[in-house]
């Protein structure tokens, strides 16, 4: 089945939705190239936005690009297009991550299309959530969202959640001793409001959330010891709803799939009225990462720690203009 030529406005709108995806430190490490006459949109890794100390294997970078790819698929389905995706189509290229042929005459995935309104509503919330359980039916929808993208969602019990919180603290202590990681965090996070910095990437002060009073939830503190004017301290939920996203393998192909699964879970959570924050902090250190998984679970490789719940929505983080990430040919 042949793809159809794409007009510039359609491509621009699709990429704008794609770039609403989360990424490590909001570095937005993606680039798109559209071959308009053939109806093909290519996704590339922008390795200039890699974090070599925090993310030496580019696992987080590829997950962010995978999340952008899922948004692209959702937006395409909502526009009546059927995306035909080939992951890692060129074995000789480490930057070309996906070829997406946008088909106008193929059946559209309605389950993806229904997630489109959540793309612009989804923002990481590092605010306190209410101490309330997530209904079983909602958990099953989230688990199914992960399964549809080739990943697994695991809901750890209370003892495991406490262990994960401790592992986050261990990761913070390890980071404090690594000047390269500290420099990258400082580079990509801004203790001033987005309006004051004028930057189109990174994490602004408004998205930091309050400083925890005590330690009960796995939320990364992006202030890293810097003063943040007006930032408050708050109690967070005592019994957080934590889920682990994982895959059987642990190679670039699985990282791209995990990124798509992550974003599909986050969009489904948003559609179900939940808010979320994510952290890979304890997964960025090999000697800590292995301890995050439940030894009784079949999950082989944890790719992301997700905190879900009911609470205030997070502030939007800045986004690069589409013109900076899209090349039309």
C-alpha positions in Angstrom: 0.0 0.0 0.0 1.5 3.3 -1.1 1.8 6.4 1.1 0.3 9.7 -0.1 2.1 13.0 -0.6 2.0 15.2 2.5 1.3 18.9 2.7 3.5 21.1 4.9 0.7 22.1 7.3 -0.2 18.5 8.0 3.4 17.5 8.7 4.0 20.6 10.9 0.9 19.8 13.0 2.0 16.1 13.4 5.5 17.0 14.5 4.2 19.7 16.9 2.2 17.0 18.7 5.2 14.6 18.5 7.4 17.1 20.3 5.1 17.4 23.2 6.6 14.1 24.5 8.7 13.9 27.7 12.4 13.5 27.5 15.3 13.2 30.0 15.9 16.7 31.4 13.5 17.9 28.7 16.5 18.0 26.3 14.1 17.1 23.4 16.7 15.0 21.5 14.8 14.5 18.3 14.8 15.7 14.7 12.4 15.0 11.9 12.9 14.9 8.1 9.9 14.7 5.8 10.1 13.3 2.3 6.9 14.9 1.2 6.4 13.3 -2.2 6.7 9.8 -0.8 4.6 10.4 2.4 7.5 9.3 4.6 8.5 11.0 7.8 11.8 10.1 9.4 12.8 10.3 13.0 16.4 11.0 14.0 18.2 11.2 17.3 19.8 14.6 17.8 23.0 13.4 19.4 24.0 17.0 20.1 21.4 16.9 22.9 22.8 13.7 24.5 23.7 13.6 28.2 26.9 11.5 28.2 27.4 11.5 31.9 23.8 11.0 33.0 22.8 8.7 30.0 26.1 7.2 28.7 24.3 4.5 26.6 21.7 6.9 25.2 19.0 4.7 26.7 17.1 7.7 28.0 17.6 9.6 24.7 16.1 6.8 22.7 13.2 6.4 25.1 12.4 10.1 24.7 12.5 9.7 20.9 10.2 6.7 21.2 7.8 8.8 23.2 7.8 11.4 20.4 7.1 8.6 17.9 4.1 7.4 19.9 2.7 11.0 19.9 3.3 11.1 16.2 1.3 7.9 15.7 -1.5 9.1 17.9 -1.7 12.5 16.1 -1.6 10.7 12.7 -4.5 8.4 13.7 -6.5 11.4 14.9 -5.9 13.0 11.4 -7.2 9.9 9.6 -3.8 8.6 8.7 -2.4 5.1 9.4 1.3 5.2 10.3 3.4 2.3 9.0 6.5 2.3 11.2 9.9 0.7 10.6 12.2 1.0 13.6 16.0 1.2 13.1 15.6 0.9 9.3 19.3 1.5 8.5 21.8 -0.7 10.5 24.6 1.6 9.4 23.1 4.7 11.0 22.9 5.3 14.8 20.9 8.4 14.3 18.0 7.2 12.0 15.5 5.7 14.4 12.4 5.2 12.4 10.8 5.6 9.0 7.1 6.4 9.2 5.0 6.0 6.1 1.7 7.8 6.5 -1.1 6.0 4.7 -4.3 7.7 3.9 -6.3 4.7 2.7 -5.5 2.2 5.4 -7.6 1.4 8.4 -7.0 3.9 11.3 -6.3 2.6 14.8 -9.2 4.2 16.8 -7.6 3.2 20.2 -4.7 5.5 19.3 -6.8 8.3 17.9 -8.8 8.5 21.1 -5.7 9.4 23.0 -5.0 12.5 20.9 -6.7 15.0 23.3 -4.4 13.9 26.1 -1.2 14.9 24.2 -1.5 18.6 25.1 -2.9 17.9 28.6 -0.1 15.6 29.7 2.5 17.3 31.8 4.8 15.9 34.5 3.5 16.8 37.9 6.0 16.9 40.8 3.4 18.2 43.2 2.0 16.2 46.1 -0.8 13.8 45.2 -3.7 12.6 47.3 -3.3 9.4 49.3 -5.8 7.4 47.2 -5.7 4.0 45.4 -6.0 3.7 41.7 -9.0 1.5 40.7 -8.3 -1.9 39.4 -10.0 -1.2 36.0 -7.7 1.8 35.5 -4.7 -0.3 36.3 -5.7 -2.8 33.7 -6.1 -0.2 31.0 -2.6 1.2 31.8 -1.1 -2.3 31.8 -2.8 -3.0 28.4 -1.4 0.3 27.0 2.1 -1.0 27.9 1.4 -4.4 26.4 0.2 -3.0 23.2 3.7 -1.5 22.7 5.6 -4.6 23.7 6.4 -3.6 27.3 5.2 -4.6 30.7 3.8 -2.6 33.6 4.4 -3.9 37.1 2.6 -2.5 40.2 5.0 -3.1 43.2 3.7 -3.6 46.7 4.4 -1.3 49.7 7.7 -2.9 50.7 9.0 -2.6 47.2 7.9 1.0 46.9 9.8 1.9 50.1 12.9 0.2 48.6 12.6 2.2 45.4 12.4 5.4 47.4 15.6 4.4 49.2 17.2 3.6 45.8 16.4 7.1 44.6 18.1 8.5 47.6 21.2 6.3 46.9 21.2 7.6 43.3 21.1 11.2 44.5 24.1 10.5 46.8 26.0 8.9 43.9 25.1 11.9 41.6 26.4 14.3 44.2 29.9 12.7 43.8 29.9 12.9 40.0 30.8 16.4 38.7 29.8 15.4 35.2 26.3 14.4 36.1 26.0 17.5 38.3 27.1 19.8 35.4 24.5 18.2 33.1 21.7 18.7 35.6 22.7 22.3 36.1 22.9 22.9 32.4 19.4 21.5 31.6 17.5 22.8 34.7 16.7 26.4 35.5 15.9 27.8 38.9 14.2 30.7 37.3 10.8 30.8 35.6 10.7 29.9 31.9 9.7 33.5 31.1 12.9 34.8 32.7 15.3 32.4 30.9 13.8 32.6 27.5 14.9 29.0 26.8 13.0 26.5 24.7 14.2 23.4 26.4 15.2 22.2 29.9 13.2 22.2 33.0 12.1 25.6 34.5 11.6 26.3 38.2 7.9 26.1 37.9 8.1 22.4 37.0 10.4 21.5 39.9 7.5 21.2 42.4 8.0 21.8 46.1 10.8 20.3 48.1 9.8 17.2 49.9 9.4 17.4 53.7 10.8 14.0 54.5 11.2 11.4 51.8 8.2 9.3 50.8 8.0 9.5 46.9 10.5 9.0 44.2 10.6 12.5 42.7 13.9 13.9 41.4 14.9 17.2 43.0 16.2 19.3 40.1 17.3 22.1 42.3 20.5 20.1 43.2 21.2 22.4 46.2 20.6 25.7 44.3 18.2 28.3 45.7 14.9 28.6 43.9 13.0 31.8 44.8 9.5 31.1 46.1 9.9 27.4 46.2 8.0 25.8 49.1 8.4 22.7 51.2 5.5 20.2 51.3 4.4 16.8 52.6 3.9 14.3 49.8 1.6 11.2 49.9 2.6 8.6 52.4 1.6 5.7 50.1 2.5 6.6 46.6 1.2 4.7 43.6 4.4 3.6 41.8 4.6 1.5 38.7 7.6 0.1 36.9 7.8 -0.1 33.1 10.0 -2.7 31.7 11.0 -4.8 28.7 12.4 -8.3 28.1 15.5 -6.9 26.2 17.8 -4.0 26.9 19.0 -2.8 23.5 18.2 0.2 21.4 15.2 -1.5 19.8 13.7 -2.2 23.2 14.5 1.4 24.4 12.5 2.8 21.4 9.6 0.4 22.2 9.8 1.3 25.9 9.6 5.0 25.1 6.4 4.4 23.0 5.0 2.3 25.8 5.8 4.9 28.4 4.0 7.7 26.4 1.0 5.4 25.7 0.7 4.7 29.5 1.0 8.4 30.3 -1.6 9.4 27.7 -3.9 6.7 29.0 -3.4 7.9 32.5 -4.1 11.5 31.5 -7.3 10.3 29.7 -8.3 8.5 32.9 -8.0 11.7 35.0 -4.6 10.8 36.6 -1.5 12.9 36.8 2.0 11.5 36.7 5.7 12.1 37.2 8.5 9.9 35.9 12.1 9.3 37.1 14.9 7.2 35.7 17.2 8.4 38.5 17.9 5.0 40.1 18.1 3.4 36.6 21.0 5.6 35.6 23.5 3.7 37.7 24.2 0.0 36.9 24.9 -1.0 40.5 21.6 0.5 41.6 19.4 -0.3 38.6 19.4 -4.1 39.1 17.9 -3.6 42.6 14.8 -1.7 41.3 13.1 -4.7 39.8 11.2 -7.2 41.9 13.1 -10.5 41.9 9.7 -12.4 41.9 8.6 -10.5 38.8 9.1 -11.7 35.2 10.2 -8.2 34.2 13.8 -8.5 33.1 14.8 -4.8 32.6 13.2 -1.8 34.3 13.2 1.1 31.9 11.2 3.8 33.9 9.8 4.5 37.4 6.3 6.1 37.1 4.4 7.8 39.9 0.7 8.1 39.3 -2.2 9.6 41.3 -4.8 12.3 41.8 -3.5 15.8 42.2 -2.7 19.1 40.5 -1.6 19.1 36.9 2.0 20.0 36.2 3.1 23.1 34.5 4.0 22.8 30.8 7.7 22.7 30.1 9.1 24.8 27.2 9.2 23.3 23.7 11.5 24.0 20.7 9.8 25.5 17.7 8.8 23.0 15.1 11.0 24.8 12.6 14.1 23.9 14.7 13.3 20.1 14.6 11.7 19.6 11.2 13.3 19.6 7.7 10.8 19.5 4.8 12.2 18.0 1.6 
